[in-house]
């Protein structure tokens, strides 16, 4: 295959697929997951705290808030910023539900002119429509939505918040990284099998060079006997021919390493799960939820989505160590439920927020 042995081609294919999946999940998907988690964390803050982070990010660019410049705007708060002779009007709209349209941009552009500012920055945790962006460029207004805002305010966010966001993102992509590694190894095995099957059956084997045979001593030249002399009684027997050793049959390569056996076992288990019918999958999910509900620390457990199990807890204490470990130990017995998400509902009346955990 392409001039390579099946084993070398399989190693190259598996390594290339692994590097590609590592970049996709470890860099691209991780960056997206961290951005989404960062936007959710900002939305959970009070608007004053989030606006303070935005002002710190603008201060990094050299802008300083003018005294007594804060005033209520269209669903948010406006700040007049100064940078040398430049006056910039900043409007911050809190919440991820905002969808900035052309009307928002026109109203803000009018406010920029009324304040005597030379430029404007319209910030929201939500998103902006395409036509609104085109109109903003015409009015010299900078639109910053949630996905572009998070990288700017991340350096000023609390360290504990950053750690939680990165840990949450790592849990989200861990499943994809595992699947990518298994599929990379499976691709290597497939390439090896195809390469072995496509090799010509009658491929010439390297010639075996036989060791040179020892020279056979030459028979003495018989002399013509004289008249009346008797002929010699015996003659020298010819040496037996030397046979070349038969070439040894090449041994068939076999994988004996632990990684290959583990990959084969994982593929077999995934294949068994794929054979299940929808009714069997539903029954397994109900059995798993029932087992979780029987835990001493749980009142009830129901599936809200295909991948989220809502658990009503007896107590709000020990969320991360008690019920999570017990529930995940049950779910990991089912291959299709191994990476389920747990929604932990505290008892009514307890001042404990709802939390989510990911089984690994």
N, C-alpha and C positions, 0 to 999 in steps of 0.2 A: 504494500500500500504506500504509494508515493515514494518508493525506494526505501522505506523504513520497515523494520521488523514489526510484527503486530504488537509486541510488548512496548517498544519505544513509541509507536504511534498512540497506544492507549495512554501511556504516561503523559505525553504531550497534550492530548485532548483533555484528559482529566485535569491537568494543571492549568491549562488555559481557561476551562470552564470554571474552575475554583477561583481563579484570580478575577474573572469577570463578575461572578456572583458576589465575591467579597467586596469589590468596588461598588456594585449596585446597592447592596444592603448596608455595607459599612460606611459608605460615604454619602451616596445620593439619597437613599431612603432614610438614613439616620438624620441628615440635615432637614429633610421635610418633616420628620416626626418631631424633632426638637422645635422647629418653628411652630408647628400646630400646638404642641404642648405649651410653648411660650405664650402664644396668643391666648390660650385658655387661662393661663396663670394671670396674665394682665387683666383679662376680663373679670377674674375673681377678686381683684383688688378694688379698693375704693377709688373713685375717679381722681381724688386729690393726689393719692399715691402714684397712680399711673401718669397723671399729668406732670408730677414732679420728675419722674424718670424722663419724660419727653423733654422737659426744660433742661435737664442735665445733658441730654444728648445734643440739644441745640447749643448749650453752653460750650460743649466740646468743639463746635464749629465757630465759636467766637461771638455768639449772640448773648446779650445780657438783657434781662427783663427790665423794662422801664417801670419806675415807681408808680403805684396805683393805676396799673394798666389793665387789671383784670376786670372783666365785665361779662355778663351772660351773653352768649351768642345763640345761634339757631340750634338748640338741643345740646349745647356744650358750653365751653368757656373759651373766651378769646384773650390772648396775651399780646401786648405790643413789645417787640424785641428790638434792641438797638445793637448795631455793629458798625462802629465808626459813624459815617454819615448816612448809613443805610438804616431804614426803618422797615421792619418786617412784622406783619400781623400773623399770629399763630392761632389757629382754631383747633381745639381738640374735642372730638366726639367719642365718648366712652361707650363700650359695648360692641359685641360682634354682630349685632343685628343691623347695623347701619349699612346702607347701600347708596353710596354717593352718586347722584345723577347730575344732569345738566342744570337743574334748578338750584341745587346746592352750590354748584360752582358759580353761577351767576350772582346769587345772593352774597356769597363770600367775596367775590370780586368787587361788588358795590361797597361792602364793608371796608375793604382795603383802601378804596378811594376816599371814603368818608374819614378814615383815620389818618389820611395823608401818608400812608405807607408806600414804599416803593416796590414791595413784593409781598407775597402771602404764602403760607404753608397750611394746608388743610389736612389734618391727621385724624384717622379713625382706626379702630380695631377691626372694622368690617372690611368691605371691599368697595371698589370704585368701578363704574361701568366704563366700557370702552369709549363711548361718545363723551363722557364726562372728562376723560383724560385728554382727548383732543381739544375740548373747549378750554381746559385748564392751561394747556400750553399756549393757547391764543391769548389768555389773560395774564400770563406770567405767574401762574399759581402752581405750586408744587403739591401734588397729591401723594400722600403716604398712607397706604393701607396696612393691614395687620402683618402681612407676610414681609413687607419691606420695613416695617417699624421694628419688629422684634430684633433683627441683627443690630439696629442702632442703639436700642435701650438695654440690650443684654449685658454690656460691660458695667452698667450701673445698677443692675438688679441684685438683690441679696444673694450671698453665696449659697445659703441653704436652698433657696428657690432654684438656683441653677443646677445644683446637685440633684434635686428631685426631678427636674425636667429631663436631665440627661439619663437618669436611671429609668424614668418612664419610657423614654425613647429607646433605650437599650433593650428593655423588655419587649417592646413592640417588634423590633427587628430580629430578635434572637431566633424566633421561629423560622423566619425566612433564611437566616444564615445556616441553620441546621439543614433545612430542605435543600439549599444550594449546595452544601457539601455532599449530601447523599446523592443528589442528582449528578454532581460532577464525577463521583466515583462510579455511579451507574453508567455514565457516558463512557468512561474509560473501559469498563467491562464490555460494553457493547462494541466499542471500536476494536478491542482485542479479539472478540469473537468473530466479527466480520473480517478482520484482517487474517485470522487463522483460516476462515472458510474460503477466502478468496485466493489463498496461496495455491499455485498449481500443484496438482498431486504428483506429477512426474518431474519435479524440480531436480536438476542434476546435483548429485552429491559430490563433494570434493574428492578427487582421486586419492587413493591410499597408496602411498609410496612404500613398496616392500623393501626390506633390507636386502642388500646384495648377497646372493648365495656364495658360499665358500667355493673357491675354484676346485673343480674335480681334477684330481691328479691324472695326468695323461697316461694312457696305456703305453707300455713299452712297445717300441716298434719291433715287430717280428722280423727277424732276419731270415733270409732264405737259407734253409738248411742245406748243408752240403750233401752231396750224393751219398746215400747210404746212412745218413744221420736220421735219428728219430725226431718226430715233431714234438714240441712241448706238450706235456700232459694237460695243463690247465691254462685258461685265458682269463684276463682281468675283467670282472663284471662291471657294466656301466653303473654310475651313481644314480640313485632315485631322484626324480624331479622335486624341487622345493616348491611347496604350495604357498601362495600369499595368504595372510590372515584375512578372514572375512570382516568387512567393516561393521562396527557396532551400530545398532539402530539408535537414532537420536531419541533421547528421553523427552516425553511430552511435558511442557511447563505447567506447573500448578501453583496457585496462590495459597500460601500457608500462613500469611501474616494475619494478625488479629484484626486490623482495619478492614481487610477484604471480607473476612467472615462476619464482622459486625455489620458491614454494609449489606451483604447478602441477606442477613437475618432481618434487617430493617426493611429491605425491599419486599421480602416475603410477607412480613407483617402488614405492610401497606397494601400489598396485593390482596390479602385476606379481607382487610377492611373494605376495599373497593368492591368486593363481591357481595357485600351485604345489601339487602333490599331496603327501600325507604321505611317499610314497616319495621324491619329489624333494627335499623338505626334509631327510629323513634322509640322503640321499646328499650333499647340500651340507654338512651338519654333519660327516659323516665325512671329506669332502675337506678341510674347514677344519682339523679336528683333525690330520689327516695332515700338512698343510703346517706346522702349528705344531710337530709332533713332529720334523720335518726340520730345525728350527733348530739351530745349533751349540750353543746354550746349553740345549737341552732334550733329555732322554732319551726322554720319552714324553708323550703328551697324550691324555686320554680325557674324555668327557663323563660327569659324575656325575649331573647333573640337566639339565633342558631349558635352563638358563641358566648353569650352572657348568661350566667347563672346568678339569680337574685337570692341572697341568703338573708333571712330575718334572724338576727342574733338574739340570744337570751340576754347578753350583757354587752356593753360597748367596750369593755376592757379586753386586752390581749388580742387585738385585731390582727396584728401582723404575725404573731407567733402561735396562737392557739388554733382558732377555727380555720385560718388560711392553710396551715400545714395539713390539718386533718382532711379538709375538703379536697385539696390538691392531690393528696395521697390516694383518694378514691378516684378522682377524675383521670389521673395518669394511668390507671389500669385499663382505660379505654383509649385506644390509639387516636380515634377521631376527636376525643374530648381532651387530649393531653394539654392543649394550649388554650383552654377556656379562660374567659375573663370572669372574675368574681365581683359582684356588686354587693357590698356589705351594708345592710340596712340596720341601724341601731334600733333598740326598743323605743317605743313611743314615750316621749317625756324626757329622754336623756339628751343632754346638750352635746351630742357627738355627731359630726358630719358624716354623710354617706361617703364611703371610700371604695376604691376599685383596686383589685390586685390581679396579677396575671400569673397563672400556673405555668411552670417551665418544665 
